[in-house]
């Protein structure tokens, strides 16, 4: 199971941190939830062009197991599920902020285009 695979042992703190954010979409899910707050599944998917439904479900489940994302299920018809960052997720996002700043500087340095997402 995925949760037992992310319990160490680790070489260092960076190894442990990268284990939690490994995967193309996890850091972008963190960004999306940080910048837009609580989101429903379809809203997350629209905000992350290119992510498959299967991959988004898998990453959200792993992030919930790791305590980064809270999943709230509302018992109504049709079913409603919302995702938000936990305190742990917010602190990870803060730790990733300097990396994001470095990436923004790199984009400017190499002249890379920024993807525009209408959400």
Backbone as CSV, one residue per row, in Angstrom:
resi,resn,N_x,N_y,N_z,CA_x,CA_y,CA_z,C_x,C_y,C_z
1,UNK,0.840,-1.190,0.000,0.000,0.000,0.000,0.878,1.244,0.000
2,UNK,0.384,2.309,-0.585,1.173,3.525,-0.749,1.593,4.145,0.574
3,UNK,0.724,4.122,1.589,1.056,4.793,2.840,2.247,4.142,3.538
4,UNK,2.372,2.810,3.476,3.512,2.162,4.123,4.808,2.458,3.387
5,UNK,4.729,2.752,2.085,5.918,3.070,1.312,6.488,4.429,1.683
6,UNK,5.676,5.310,2.265,6.129,6.655,2.601,6.323,6.810,4.103
7,UNK,6.994,5.864,4.707,7.240,5.930,6.144,8.723,5.805,6.467
8,UNK,9.584,5.943,5.479,11.013,5.861,5.724,11.509,4.441,5.653
9,UNK,12.739,4.200,5.970,13.712,5.170,6.488,14.149,6.158,5.393
10,UNK,14.640,7.288,5.837,15.074,8.348,4.934,16.530,8.688,5.198
11,UNK,17.187,9.214,4.175,18.579,9.648,4.298,18.677,10.976,5.038
12,UNK,17.681,11.858,4.788,17.708,13.191,5.396,16.311,13.797,5.298
13,UNK,16.167,14.997,5.818,14.880,15.682,5.786,14.388,15.964,4.379
14,UNK,15.294,16.287,3.466,14.889,16.553,2.087,14.317,15.291,1.465
15,UNK,14.932,14.146,1.753,14.430,12.866,1.260,13.001,12.637,1.747
16,UNK,12.737,12.893,3.023,11.396,12.711,3.597,10.394,13.686,2.981
17,UNK,10.806,14.930,2.789,9.913,15.941,2.207,9.597,15.626,0.756
18,UNK,10.601,15.251,-0.010,10.392,14.956,-1.427,9.528,13.707,-1.609
19,UNK,9.591,12.795,-0.662,8.754,11.601,-0.725,7.276,11.975,-0.689
20,UNK,6.933,13.001,0.078,5.543,13.424,0.214,5.063,14.184,-1.015
21,UNK,5.931,14.920,-1.690,5.510,15.712,-2.855,5.930,15.086,-4.180
22,UNK,6.419,13.853,-4.141,6.826,13.188,-5.376,5.629,13.035,-6.300
23,UNK,5.858,13.210,-7.568,4.791,13.125,-8.552,4.545,14.487,-9.168
24,UNK,4.231,14.483,-10.432,4.063,15.732,-11.178,2.962,16.630,-10.614
25,UNK,1.892,16.047,-10.097,0.708,16.836,-9.780,0.580,17.260,-8.330
26,UNK,1.286,16.634,-7.398,1.072,16.938,-5.979,1.386,18.388,-5.628
27,UNK,2.501,18.898,-6.086,2.828,20.292,-5.771,1.836,21.241,-6.429
28,UNK,1.326,20.867,-7.597,0.340,21.712,-8.270,-1.018,21.649,-7.567
29,UNK,-1.365,20.492,-7.002,-2.587,20.384,-6.199,-2.462,21.273,-4.964
30,UNK,-1.293,21.234,-4.319,-1.051,22.113,-3.165,-1.226,23.572,-3.559
31,UNK,-0.649,23.956,-4.695,-0.742,25.339,-5.178,-2.194,25.711,-5.445
32,UNK,-2.906,24.845,-6.132,-4.305,25.107,-6.488,-5.168,25.305,-5.237
33,UNK,-5.005,24.428,-4.252,-5.800,24.550,-3.027,-5.381,25.764,-2.201
34,UNK,-4.105,26.112,-2.244,-3.639,27.291,-1.512,-4.193,28.576,-2.135
35,UNK,-4.152,28.671,-3.443,-4.562,29.901,-4.113,-6.068,30.042,-4.302
36,UNK,-6.790,28.934,-4.306,-8.228,29.011,-4.551,-9.070,28.512,-3.378
37,UNK,-8.426,28.028,-2.334,-9.174,27.553,-1.173,-9.853,26.221,-1.439
38,UNK,-10.905,25.965,-0.724,-11.642,24.708,-0.845,-12.152,24.534,-2.265
39,UNK,-11.919,23.324,-2.806,-12.319,23.047,-4.191,-13.010,21.695,-4.277
40,UNK,-13.949,21.602,-5.185,-14.555,20.321,-5.509,-13.660,19.634,-6.535
41,UNK,-13.863,18.320,-6.714,-13.009,17.535,-7.593,-12.960,18.123,-9.006
42,UNK,-14.111,18.428,-9.579,-14.159,18.961,-10.948,-13.431,20.304,-11.057
43,UNK,-13.524,21.129,-10.007,-12.821,22.412,-10.015,-11.312,22.191,-10.007
44,UNK,-10.857,21.228,-9.204,-9.427,20.900,-9.188,-8.979,20.421,-10.562
45,UNK,-9.755,19.554,-11.154,-9.388,19.000,-12.456,-9.319,20.095,-13.520
46,UNK,-10.266,21.028,-13.509,-10.239,22.143,-14.470,-9.030,23.040,-14.237
47,UNK,-8.625,23.180,-12.981,-7.494,24.038,-12.654,-6.144,23.408,-12.936
48,UNK,-6.138,22.114,-13.274,-4.898,21.385,-13.549,-4.996,20.711,-14.914
49,UNK,-4.938,21.490,-15.996,-5.082,20.914,-17.328,-4.027,19.836,-17.583
50,UNK,-4.492,18.714,-18.085,-3.580,17.628,-18.410,-3.600,16.492,-17.403
51,UNK,-4.112,16.726,-16.202,-4.157,15.659,-15.204,-5.332,14.736,-15.534
52,UNK,-5.093,13.433,-15.468,-6.175,12.481,-15.690,-6.980,12.326,-14.405
53,UNK,-8.197,11.870,-14.550,-9.042,11.650,-13.379,-8.396,10.621,-12.451
54,UNK,-7.860,9.557,-13.029,-7.224,8.499,-12.239,-6.047,9.041,-11.422
55,UNK,-5.202,9.841,-12.052,-4.025,10.378,-11.375,-4.423,11.370,-10.293
56,UNK,-5.427,12.201,-10.560,-5.882,13.165,-9.556,-6.459,12.440,-8.341
57,UNK,-7.262,11.410,-8.571,-7.820,10.619,-7.467,-6.694,9.985,-6.659
58,UNK,-5.720,9.395,-7.349,-4.604,8.729,-6.667,-3.811,9.707,-5.815
59,UNK,-3.469,10.846,-6.384,-2.685,11.835,-5.634,-3.476,12.404,-4.459
60,UNK,-4.759,12.690,-4.658,-5.574,13.211,-3.555,-5.667,12.204,-2.421
61,UNK,-5.809,10.928,-2.741,-5.860,9.891,-1.697,-4.545,9.827,-0.926
62,UNK,-3.423,9.851,-1.648,-2.112,9.818,-0.990,-1.912,11.050,-0.116
63,UNK,-2.320,12.204,-0.627,-2.158,13.441,0.130,-3.055,13.455,1.364
64,UNK,-4.222,12.830,1.269,-5.097,12.705,2.433,-4.451,11.769,3.459
65,UNK,-3.880,10.649,3.004,-3.184,9.723,3.903,-1.999,10.391,4.600
66,UNK,-1.319,11.286,3.893,-0.162,11.981,4.443,-0.546,13.181,5.305
67,UNK,-1.836,13.452,5.418,-2.300,14.545,6.272,-2.157,15.924,5.655
68,UNK,-2.041,16.003,4.335,-1.882,17.289,3.657,-3.210,17.878,3.205
69,UNK,-4.149,16.996,2.885,-5.435,17.404,2.321,-6.565,16.831,3.163
70,UNK,-7.574,17.649,3.376,-8.794,17.205,4.072,-9.871,16.978,3.018
71,UNK,-10.531,15.841,3.104,-11.628,15.492,2.191,-12.924,15.515,2.984
72,UNK,-13.825,16.397,2.597,-15.119,16.537,3.279,-16.217,16.007,2.365
73,UNK,-16.927,14.986,2.842,-18.016,14.384,2.076,-19.334,14.855,2.669
74,UNK,-20.167,15.446,1.824,-21.489,15.906,2.246,-22.513,14.870,1.800
75,UNK,-23.300,14.389,2.721,-24.311,13.357,2.448,-25.551,14.027,1.869
76,UNK,-25.519,14.253,0.570,-26.652,14.850,-0.121,-26.717,14.266,-1.522
77,UNK,-27.788,14.556,-2.226,-27.965,14.077,-3.595,-28.020,15.292,-4.491
78,UNK,-27.152,15.384,-5.502,-26.044,14.473,-5.781,-24.935,14.629,-4.732
79,UNK,-24.091,13.590,-4.579,-23.015,13.651,-3.585,-22.091,14.845,-3.833
80,UNK,-21.625,15.425,-2.756,-20.726,16.582,-2.843,-19.488,16.280,-2.009
81,UNK,-18.308,16.443,-2.623,-17.037,16.223,-1.935,-16.166,17.447,-2.165
82,UNK,-15.594,17.960,-1.088,-14.709,19.126,-1.183,-13.350,18.788,-0.599
83,UNK,-12.325,19.405,-1.163,-10.954,19.219,-0.712,-10.398,20.557,-0.252
84,UNK,-9.624,20.508,0.826,-8.959,21.707,1.334,-7.635,21.291,1.960
85,UNK,-6.766,22.268,2.176,-5.488,21.992,2.813,-5.657,21.879,4.320
86,UNK,-4.939,20.959,4.905,-4.854,20.871,6.359,-3.766,21.847,6.819
87,UNK,-3.617,21.978,8.109,-2.540,22.811,8.655,-1.175,22.293,8.177
88,UNK,-1.044,20.980,8.119,0.193,20.351,7.639,0.434,20.687,6.160
89,UNK,-0.638,20.686,5.373,-0.537,21.050,3.956,-0.146,22.506,3.765
90,UNK,-0.706,23.371,4.594,-0.366,24.797,4.540,1.111,24.988,4.868
91,UNK,1.610,24.270,5.877,3.025,24.425,6.250,3.946,23.884,5.161
92,UNK,3.540,22.816,4.483,4.344,22.311,3.364,4.359,23.320,2.230
93,UNK,3.216,23.927,1.958,3.142,24.944,0.908,4.072,26.119,1.221
94,UNK,4.116,26.511,2.482,5.013,27.598,2.890,6.472,27.193,2.683
95,UNK,6.786,25.929,2.963,8.151,25.448,2.767,8.516,25.411,1.285
96,UNK,7.532,25.212,0.421,7.783,25.155,-1.024,7.838,26.541,-1.673
97,UNK,7.415,27.583,-0.957,7.375,28.942,-1.515,8.728,29.404,-2.062
98,UNK,9.840,29.210,-1.350,11.131,29.620,-1.915,11.478,28.854,-3.204
99,UNK,11.080,27.607,-3.279,11.304,26.834,-4.503,10.486,27.425,-5.646
100,UNK,9.261,27.837,-5.354,8.430,28.486,-6.364,9.028,29.800,-6.841
101,UNK,9.582,30.571,-5.916,10.234,31.834,-6.291,11.440,31.567,-7.187
102,UNK,12.201,30.531,-6.841,13.344,30.151,-7.671,12.872,29.765,-9.074
103,UNK,11.768,29.009,-9.151,11.219,28.594,-10.441,10.739,29.775,-11.267
104,UNK,10.137,30.770,-10.611,9.676,31.971,-11.319,10.866,32.733,-11.898
105,UNK,11.937,32.855,-11.107,13.150,33.509,-11.606,13.743,32.735,-12.778
106,UNK,13.722,31.413,-12.699,14.244,30.580,-13.785,13.417,30.773,-15.056
107,UNK,12.090,30.845,-14.920,11.232,31.063,-16.084,11.610,32.365,-16.785
108,UNK,11.842,33.415,-16.009,12.230,34.706,-16.579,13.600,34.614,-17.240
109,UNK,14.533,33.919,-16.578,15.891,33.811,-17.098,15.942,33.076,-18.440
110,UNK,15.146,32.011,-18.570,15.203,31.225,-19.808,14.128,31.638,-20.811
111,UNK,13.265,32.589,-20.416,12.228,33.068,-21.321,11.099,32.065,-21.511
112,UNK,10.817,31.271,-20.502,9.753,30.273,-20.600,8.379,30.923,-20.468
113,UNK,7.445,30.407,-21.220,6.065,30.905,-21.157,5.373,30.341,-19.931
114,UNK,4.418,31.082,-19.421,3.610,30.636,-18.290,2.256,30.180,-18.831
115,UNK,1.815,29.019,-18.411,0.534,28.480,-18.831,-0.571,29.277,-18.181
116,UNK,-1.560,29.659,-18.962,-2.708,30.394,-18.429,-3.862,29.428,-18.262
117,UNK,-4.451,29.439,-17.061,-5.576,28.550,-16.765,-6.770,29.407,-16.380
118,UNK,-7.851,29.257,-17.092,-9.085,29.962,-16.736,-9.873,29.074,-15.800
119,UNK,-10.052,29.541,-14.559,-10.794,28.725,-13.580,-11.965,29.466,-13.031
